[in-house]
């Protein structure tokens, strides 16, 4: 039987419990806003060429995939790339844009990216990195903020691990200051015949504007990766080592020519998604 004291104690405990649950819910919300958003890592990278598709690991080297991606980007220099939210299984567009929630100051907003202009592609042969710069067509609540270009690095760590990550670019969503927008694309599909890249992506915004999301996207280029110009892929000639045979001369049958070892090993470059703070 409850007395007045025990009833009051139960009520107080219930109120305290509700308050703690509310506080926990608030802390979870805050934690979600500051958690690092990591795109899903692909189990393999599927590459389509000559109307046939298959895992890159079974039919091409890391260098071939690297060269093909460079050629795809280079062929589309100064053109507009279309982005869409897509189904990762069928690779069909669900929406003709990428969309995510923002909190601009104290107001909620919807941000949309439907395209990007590719205006710079640079091949870093020694580092085995492709630099690519995009100008995203980003809108929030129908308003186009002033944004800096997104400077990306494309890392082909192995035929099964291809990442495109930017260093973060500033957008002015409010008059208070600029916010930092960060993107990571974990590429799992490359169609060299039709110029399509599929990737699990992560977008994070920090600063006066806060938000972000993850999902699967298709980047649809206007041109494919063909034809390939072999002159673009001429690596620096290795220096002659002691005992090596001059490549200009035909070696004797019993002479083995030393081949240069690979300088860039898979996994040398560590790329981490940028946090939402």
LOLUM-824515 format. One record per atom (N, C-alpha, C): x, y, z; chain. Coordinates in steps of 0.05 Angstrom, whole numbers. Example, Ala and Ser with C-alpha at 12.3 -4.5 7.8 and 13.67 -1.06 7.14 Angstrom:
! LOLUM-824515
      X      Y      Z chaine
    264   -114    156      A
    246    -90    156      A
    264    -66    156      A
    257    -45    142      A
    273    -21    143      A
    258      1    157      A
***
This chain:
! LOLUM-824515
      X      Y      Z chaine
     17    -24      0      A
      0      0      0      A
     18     25      0      A
     12     44    -18      A
     27     68    -20      A
     18     88      1      A
     36    100     16      A
     29    123     32      A
     34    148     16      A
     28    171     28      A
     33    196     13      A
     63    200      9      A
     79    192     29      A
    108    196     26      A
    119    178      4      A
    110    152      4      A
    121    134    -17      A
    111    142    -44      A
     86    151    -46      A
     76    161    -72      A
     91    185    -82      A
     97    203    -64      A
    113    227    -71      A
    141    219    -80      A
    152    199    -67      A
    179    189    -74      A
    178    177   -102      A
    157    161   -107      A
    155    148   -134      A
    152    169   -155      A
    136    189   -150      A
    132    211   -170      A
    158    226   -174      A
    173    231   -153      A
    198    245   -155      A
    218    228   -171      A
    218    202   -166      A
    236    184   -180      A
    229    183   -210      A
    203    183   -215      A
    194    182   -243      A
    202    208   -258      A
    199    231   -245      A
    207    256   -257      A
    236    257   -262      A
    252    247   -241      A
    281    246   -244      A
    289    228   -267      A
    276    204   -269      A
    283    186   -290      A
    277    198   -318      A
    253    211   -319      A
    246    224   -345      A
    266    246   -352      A
    275    260   -331      A
    295    281   -337      A
    321    270   -346      A
    329    247   -334      A
    354    234   -342      A
    352    224   -371      A
    329    211   -377      A
    324    201   -404      A
    325    224   -424      A
    313    246   -417      A
    313    270   -435      A
    341    280   -439      A
    356    281   -417      A
    384    290   -419      A
    400    271   -436      A
    395    244   -433      A
    410    225   -449      A
    403    228   -479      A
    377    233   -484      A
    369    238   -512      A
    383    262   -524      A
    385    283   -508      A
    399    307   -517      A
    428    301   -523      A
    440    285   -504      A
    469    279   -508      A
    473    262   -532      A
    454    243   -538      A
    456    227   -562      A
    454    244   -586      A
    436    264   -586      A
    433    282   -609      A
    459    297   -614      A
    470    307   -592      A
    495    322   -595      A
    517    304   -605      A
    518    279   -594      A
    539    260   -602      A
    536    254   -632      A
    512    251   -641      A
    508    245   -669      A
    518    268   -687      A
    515    292   -677      A
    524    315   -693      A
    554    317   -694      A
    568    307   -674      A
    597    309   -673      A
    611    283   -680      A
    596    262   -686      A
    608    236   -693      A
    621    237   -721      A
    643    223   -724      A
    656    221   -750      A
    638    204   -768      A
    630    215   -790      A
    613    200   -809      A
    631    186   -829      A
    631    159   -829      A
    649    144   -846      A
    633    130   -867      A
    640    134   -893      A
    626    119   -914      A
    633     90   -913      A
    614     73   -921      A
    618     44   -921      A
    641     37   -940      A
    660     22   -930      A
    682     13   -946      A
    674     -9   -965      A
    682     -7   -991      A
    674    -28  -1010      A
    689    -54  -1006      A
    676    -76  -1011      A
    690   -102  -1010      A
    706   -107  -1034      A
    699    -95  -1057      A
    714    -97  -1082      A
    705    -74  -1100      A
    722    -67  -1119      A
    717    -46  -1138      A
    710    -60  -1165      A
    686    -55  -1175      A
    677    -67  -1200      A
    684    -47  -1222      A
    698    -56  -1243      A
    705    -39  -1266      A
    693    -51  -1291      A
    680    -33  -1306      A
    669    -42  -1332      A
    685    -29  -1355      A
    693    -46  -1374      A
    707    -37  -1398      A
    702    -57  -1420      A
    701    -47  -1444      A
    695    -64  -1467      A
    669    -80  -1463      A
    649    -67  -1451      A
    623    -79  -1446      A
    623   -103  -1427      A
    644   -106  -1412      A
    646   -128  -1392      A
    653   -116  -1365      A
    640   -127  -1344      A
    645   -117  -1317      A
    655   -139  -1299      A
    673   -132  -1281      A
    684   -152  -1262      A
    700   -138  -1241      A
    708   -153  -1220      A
    725   -142  -1199      A
    752   -133  -1210      A
    761   -110  -1202      A
    786   -100  -1213      A
    809   -118  -1206      A
    808   -131  -1183      A
    830   -147  -1173      A
    836   -171  -1192      A
    815   -179  -1208      A
    819   -203  -1224      A
    829   -197  -1252      A
    827   -172  -1261      A
    835   -167  -1289      A
    851   -142  -1293      A
    861   -129  -1272      A
    878   -105  -1276      A
    895   -100  -1252      A
    916    -85  -1257      A
    934    -78  -1235      A
    925    -51  -1223      A
    937    -45  -1201      A
    931    -19  -1188      A
    938      4  -1207      A
    961      1  -1221      A
    970     23  -1238      A
    951     27  -1262      A
    940      5  -1272      A
    921      7  -1295      A
    896     21  -1286      A
    886     15  -1262      A
    862     28  -1252      A
    867     57  -1247      A
    891     63  -1236      A
    899     91  -1231      A
    899    107  -1257      A
    912     95  -1278      A
    913    108  -1304      A
    886    113  -1316      A
    868     93  -1313      A
    842     95  -1325      A
    825    116  -1311      A
    827    119  -1285      A
    813    140  -1271      A
    823    167  -1278      A
    849    169  -1282      A
    860    195  -1290      A
    850    202  -1318      A
    849    183  -1336      A
    840    188  -1363      A
    810    197  -1363      A
    794    184  -1346      A
    766    191  -1344      A
    762    220  -1335      A
    777    227  -1314      A
    776    255  -1304      A
    787    275  -1324      A
    809    268  -1336      A
    822    286  -1355      A
    805    291  -1379      A
    791    270  -1389      A
    774    273  -1412      A
    750    292  -1406      A
    743    295  -1381      A
    720    311  -1373      A
    728    338  -1361      A
    752    346  -1365      A
    761    372  -1354      A
    744    394  -1366      A
    736    413  -1348      A
    720    436  -1355      A
    691    429  -1363      A
    682    406  -1355      A
    654    398  -1360      A
    639    395  -1334      A
    613    392  -1336      A
    595    389  -1312      A
    590    359  -1307      A
    594    351  -1282      A
    590    323  -1274      A
    563    323  -1258      A
    545    305  -1266      A
    519    303  -1253      A
    521    283  -1229      A
    509    290  -1206      A
    509    274  -1183      A
    481    265  -1176      A
    477    241  -1168      A
    451    232  -1160      A
    452    212  -1137      A
    432    212  -1120      A
    429    192  -1100      A
    420    166  -1113      A
    433    144  -1108      A
    428    119  -1123      A
    426     95  -1105      A
    415     73  -1117      A
    414     48  -1104      A
    440     33  -1108      A
    454     24  -1086      A
    480     12  -1089      A
    480    -15  -1103      A
    456    -28  -1104      A
    455    -55  -1117      A
    450    -53  -1147      A
    429    -37  -1154      A
    423    -34  -1183      A
    438    -12  -1196      A
    449      7  -1180      A
    463     30  -1190      A
    445     46  -1208      A
    421     50  -1200      A
    401     67  -1213      A
    396     91  -1196      A
    394    115  -1208      A
    389    139  -1193      A
    361    138  -1181      A
    360    145  -1155      A
    334    148  -1141      A
    325    177  -1141      A
    343    195  -1139      A
    338    224  -1141      A
    360    236  -1157      A
    354    258  -1171      A
    375    271  -1188      A
    391    291  -1172      A
    397    285  -1147      A
    413    302  -1130      A
    420    287  -1105      A
    439    299  -1089      A
    445    290  -1062      A
    433    310  -1043      A
    420    300  -1022      A
    406    318  -1003      A
    414    311   -975      A
    417    332   -958      A
    423    327   -930      A
    412    350   -913      A
    408    344   -887      A
    397    364   -869      A
    419    382   -858      A
    412    407   -854      A
    430    427   -842      A
    416    442   -820      A
    432    451   -801      A
    422    470   -781      A
    438    496   -785      A
    426    515   -797      A
    440    540   -804      A
    433    560   -781      A
    452    564   -763      A
    445    580   -740      A
    426    564   -723      A
    402    576   -719      A
    381    562   -704      A
    359    551   -722      A
    363    554   -748      A
    341    547   -767      A
    349    521   -781      A
    330    502   -785      A
    334    478   -801      A
    334    485   -830      A
    349    469   -846      A
    350    474   -875      A
    355    448   -889      A
    348    447   -915      A
    354    425   -932      A
    375    434   -952      A
    397    419   -954      A
    418    424   -973      A
    417    405   -996      A
    422    414  -1020      A
    420    398  -1044      A
    445    402  -1061      A
    457    381  -1071      A
    479    382  -1091      A
    470    365  -1115      A
    468    377  -1138      A
    459    362  -1162      A
    481    359  -1183      A
    502    375  -1181      A
    523    374  -1202      A
    548    388  -1192      A
    569    384  -1207      A
    595    397  -1200      A
    610    401  -1226      A
    624    424  -1227      A
    641    429  -1250      A
    670    420  -1244      A
    681    403  -1261      A
    708    394  -1258      A
    727    413  -1273      A
    743    428  -1258      A
    758    449  -1272      A
    788    446  -1269      A
    797    425  -1254      A
    826    421  -1252      A
    832    392  -1247      A
    850    380  -1263      A
    859    352  -1259      A
    889    352  -1262      A
    902    341  -1242      A
    931    340  -1242      A
    941    312  -1234      A
    959    301  -1249      A
    970    274  -1245      A
    996    276  -1230      A
    997    267  -1205      A
   1021    266  -1190      A
   1033    238  -1193      A
   1051    235  -1212      A
   1061    209  -1219      A
   1077    196  -1197      A
   1094    212  -1184      A
   1112    201  -1163      A
   1096    192  -1139      A
   1076    208  -1131      A
   1060    202  -1107      A
   1037    182  -1113      A
   1032    178  -1139      A
   1009    160  -1147      A
    983    171  -1137      A
    979    198  -1140      A
    954    211  -1131      A
    944    228  -1154      A
    918    229  -1157      A
    905    247  -1176      A
    892    270  -1161      A
    900    294  -1168      A
    887    318  -1157      A
    864    326  -1175      A
    840    331  -1164      A
    817    339  -1179      A
    802    360  -1164      A
    795    382  -1177      A
    781    404  -1164      A
    753    406  -1176      A
    733    409  -1158      A
    705    411  -1166      A
    693    437  -1155      A
    674    448  -1170      A
    657    470  -1160      A
    629    459  -1158      A
    621    453  -1133      A
    595    440  -1129      A
    572    461  -1132      A
    551    452  -1145      A
    526    468  -1146      A
    510    462  -1122      A
    516    475  -1100      A
    503    470  -1074      A
    483    492  -1067      A
    459    483  -1059      A
    438    501  -1051      A
    427    492  -1024      A
    419    512  -1008      A
    405    505   -983      A
    380    523   -981      A
    357    510   -978      A
    331    523   -979      A
    328    541  -1004      A
    339    531  -1026      A
    337    546  -1051      A
    357    569  -1054      A
    374    572  -1034      A
    394    594  -1035      A
    421    583  -1041      A
    435    596  -1059      A
    462    587  -1066      A
    483    603  -1050      A
    497    590  -1032      A
    518    604  -1017      A
    543    608  -1033      A
    560    626  -1024      A
    586    630  -1036      A
    605    608  -1025      A
    615    591  -1043      A
    632    569  -1034      A
    659    569  -1049      A
    679    560  -1036      A
    705    556  -1048      A
    705    530  -1064      A
    724    526  -1082      A
    726    500  -1096      A
    733    477  -1076      A
    726    453  -1084      A
    732    429  -1069      A
    756    416  -1082      A
    779    416  -1068      A
    803    405  -1078      A
    806    376  -1068      A
    805    357  -1086      A
    804    328  -1078      A
    830    314  -1086      A
    835    293  -1071      A
    857    275  -1077      A
    845    247  -1082      A
    851    235  -1105      A
    842    208  -1111      A
    864    189  -1105      A
    860    171  -1086      A
    880    151  -1078      A
    871    124  -1088      A
    888    111  -1104      A
    884     84  -1112      A
    903     67  -1096      A
    894     59  -1072      A
    911     44  -1054      A
    916     15  -1064      A
    895      4  -1076      A
    896    -23  -1087      A
    872    -26  -1106      A
    871    -47  -1122      A
    847    -51  -1139      A
    821    -53  -1123      A
    823    -57  -1097      A
    799    -60  -1080      A
    794    -36  -1062      A
    811    -16  -1064      A
    808      7  -1046      A
    815     33  -1060      A
    794     48  -1068      A
    798     73  -1082      A
    782     95  -1067      A
    795    116  -1059      A
    782    137  -1043      A
    786    164  -1058      A
    766    181  -1056      A
    768    209  -1065      A
    759    226  -1041      A
    778    242  -1031      A
    773    258  -1007      A
    782    286  -1012      A
    766    306  -1003      A
    776    333  -1005      A
    787    342   -978      A
    800    365   -979      A
    812    377   -954      A
    792    394   -940      A
    768    395   -949      A
    748    413   -937      A
    747    440   -952      A
    723    449   -958      A
    721    475   -971      A
    700    492   -956      A
    705    519   -956      A
    688    537   -940      A
    664    546   -956      A
    641    547   -943      A
    616    558   -954      A
    605    578   -934      A
    594    600   -945      A
    583    621   -927      A
    552    617   -927      A
    543    602   -907      A
    514    597   -904      A
    501    620   -888      A
    517    633   -871      A
    506    654   -854      A
    524    679   -857      A
    515    701   -845      A
    531    726   -845      A
    551    725   -823      A
    548    706   -804      A
    566    705   -781      A
    594    696   -789      A
    596    676   -806      A
    622    666   -814      A
    619    643   -834      A
    641    631   -841      A
    641    609   -861      A
    640    582   -847      A
    628    563   -859      A
    627    535   -850      A
    644    518   -868      A
    655    496   -856      A
    672    478   -871      A
    656    454   -880      A
    657    449   -906      A
    643    426   -918      A
    664    405   -926      A
    661    381   -917      A
    680    360   -922      A
    666    336   -936      A
    679    324   -956      A
    668    301   -970      A
    688    279   -972      A
    678    254   -971      A
    694    230   -976      A
    677    212   -994      A
    690    201  -1015      A
    677    182  -1033      A
    693    156  -1033      A
    681    134  -1023      A
    694    108  -1024      A
    684     94  -1050      A
    700     94  -1071      A
    691     86  -1097      A
    691     55  -1099      A
    668     44  -1109      A
    666     15  -1112      A
    657      7  -1140      A
    654     27  -1158      A
    644     21  -1185      A
    655     42  -1205      A
    667     33  -1226      A
    678     51  -1247      A
    670     39  -1274      A
    655     54  -1289      A
    647     46  -1316      A
    663     63  -1336      A
    683     52  -1348      A
    700     66  -1366      A
    687     70  -1393      A
    667     53  -1400      A
    654     55  -1426      A
    634     78  -1427      A
    620     83  -1405      A
    600    104  -1404      A
    606    128  -1386      A
    629    127  -1372      A
    637    149  -1356      A
    620    152  -1331      A
    619    131  -1314      A
    604    132  -1289      A
    621    122  -1266      A
    619    136  -1244      A
    632    127  -1219      A
    611    124  -1198      A
    611    101  -1184      A
    593     97  -1161      A
    609     96  -1135      A
    598    107  -1114      A
    613    108  -1089      A
    595    112  -1065      A
    603    100  -1043      A
    591    107  -1017      A
    603    134  -1009      A
    586    152  -1001      A
    597    179   -996      A
    590    189   -968      A
    605    208   -959      A
    600    221   -933      A
    604    251   -937      A
    584    267   -927      A
    585    296   -928      A
    582    306   -900      A
    600    324   -892      A
    598    336   -865      A
    601    366   -866      A
    586    380   -851      A
    587    409   -849      A
    591    417   -820      A
    611    434   -815      A
    616    444   -788      A
    620    474   -788      A
    613    487   -766      A
    615    516   -764      A
    589    528   -756      A
    583    552   -765      A
    557    564   -760      A
    534    547   -772      A
    540    532   -793      A
    521    513   -804      A
    531    485   -797      A
    513    467   -789      A
    521    441   -779      A
    503    420   -792      A
    514    398   -801      A
    498    376   -812      A
    515    356   -828      A
    502    339   -843      A
    516    319   -858      A
    500    294   -863      A
    510    276   -878      A
    496    251   -884      A
    515    232   -897      A
    507    207   -900      A
    521    187   -916      A
    501    174   -935      A
    511    161   -956      A
    494    148   -975      A
    509    136   -998      A
    496    130  -1020      A
    508    120  -1044      A
    502    139  -1067      A
    523    146  -1082      A
    519    165  -1104      A
    532    155  -1129      A
    521    165  -1151      A
    533    162  -1178      A
    543    188  -1188      A
    567    189  -1198      A
    579    212  -1212      A
    578    206  -1241      A
    562    221  -1256      A
    558    215  -1285      A
    573    236  -1301      A
    593    227  -1316      A
    610    245  -1332      A
    599    247  -1360      A
    605    269  -1374      A
    595    272  -1401      A
    611    255  -1422      A
    636    249  -1416      A
    652    233  -1434      A
    662    209  -1419      A
    669    188  -1434      A
    680    164  -1421      A
    710    166  -1419      A
    723    144  -1411      A
    752    144  -1407      A
    767    137  -1432      A
    754    135  -1455      A
    768    127  -1479      A
    766    150  -1500      A
    784    152  -1519      A
    808    134  -1521      A
    830    142  -1501      A
    847    124  -1496      A
    868    128  -1477      A
    893    136  -1492      A
    906    157  -1482      A
    931    167  -1495      A
    955    156  -1480      A
    970    137  -1491      A
    992    125  -1477      A
   1013    145  -1469      A
   1015    168  -1483      A
   1036    188  -1476      A
   1032    200  -1449      A
   1007    199  -1439      A
   1001    210  -1413      A
   1012    193  -1390      A
   1017    168  -1396      A
   1024    149  -1376      A
   1054    140  -1377      A
   1071    158  -1385      A
   1099    152  -1387      A
   1112    160  -1360      A
   1120    141  -1345      A
   1132    146  -1319      A
   1162    153  -1322      A
   1174    168  -1303      A
   1202    174  -1305      A
   1219    149  -1307      A
   1240    151  -1324      A
   1257    128  -1328      A
   1274    123  -1303      A
   1276     98  -1294      A
   1292     92  -1270      A
   1321     97  -1275      A
   1336    105  -1254      A
   1364    109  -1256      A
   1378     82  -1259      A
   1401     82  -1273      A
   1416     58  -1277      A
   1429     49  -1251      A
   1425     24  -1243      A
   1438     14  -1220      A
   1464     -1  -1228      A
   1481     -4  -1209      A
   1506    -19  -1215      A
   1500    -48  -1222      A
   1510    -56  -1245      A
   1505    -83  -1254      A
   1481    -86  -1272      A
   1465    -64  -1275      A
   1442    -65  -1292      A
   1450    -62  -1321      A
   1434    -72  -1339      A
   1440    -71  -1368      A
   1427    -47  -1380      A
   1441    -33  -1397      A
   1431    -10  -1410      A
   1407    -18  -1427      A
   1383     -6  -1423      A
   1359    -15  -1438      A
   1361     -9  -1468      A
   1381      8  -1476      A
   1384     14  -1504      A
   1399     -8  -1519      A
   1411    -26  -1504      A
   1427    -47  -1516      A
   1413    -74  -1510      A
   1416    -92  -1529      A
   1404   -119  -1526      A
   1422   -135  -1507      A
   1411   -145  -1484      A
   1427   -160  -1465      A
   1434   -187  -1476      A
   1455   -198  -1465      A
   1462   -226  -1472      A
   1442   -245  -1460      A
   1439   -268  -1472      A
   1419   -287  -1461      A
   1422   -294  -1432      A
   1447   -295  -1422      A
   1452   -304  -1395      A
   1452   -280  -1375      A
   1445   -256  -1385      A
   1445   -232  -1368      A
   1417   -225  -1360      A
   1412   -222  -1334      A
   1386   -214  -1324      A
   1386   -185  -1318      A
   1366   -171  -1328      A
   1364   -142  -1324      A
   1349   -137  -1298      A
   1360   -119  -1282      A
   1347   -112  -1257      A
   1323    -93  -1262      A
   1300    -99  -1250      A
   1277    -83  -1254      A
   1273    -66  -1229      A
   1265    -41  -1232      A
   1261    -24  -1209      A
   1238    -34  -1192      A
   1242    -34  -1166      A
   1220    -43  -1148      A
   1199    -21  -1145      A
   1175    -29  -1138      A
   1153    -10  -1135      A
   1158      9  -1111      A
   1158     34  -1116      A
   1164     54  -1095      A
   1140     59  -1077      A
   1117     59  -1088      A
   1093     65  -1073      A
   1078     39  -1067      A
   1078     31  -1042      A
   1064      6  -1035      A
   1035     12  -1027      A
   1017     -7  -1033      A
    989     -3  -1025      A
    987      2   -995      A
    970     21   -987      A
    966     27   -959      A
    986     47   -948      A
   1004     58   -964      A
   1023     78   -954      A
   1009    103   -946      A
    988    111   -961      A
    974    135   -955      A
    949    128   -938      A
    947    140   -915      A
    925    135   -897      A
    905    158   -899      A
    881    152   -908      A
    861    173   -911      A
    839    168   -891      A
    832    188   -874      A
    811    185   -855      A
    789    206   -860      A
    764    198   -858      A
    743    218   -861      A
    745    241   -841      A
    736    264   -849      A
    738    287   -831      A
    715    288   -812      A
    720    296   -787      A
    699    296   -766      A
    679    319   -770      A
    655    314   -760      A
    635    335   -758      A
    638    348   -730      A
    647    371   -729      A
    650    385   -703      A
    635    411   -704      A
***
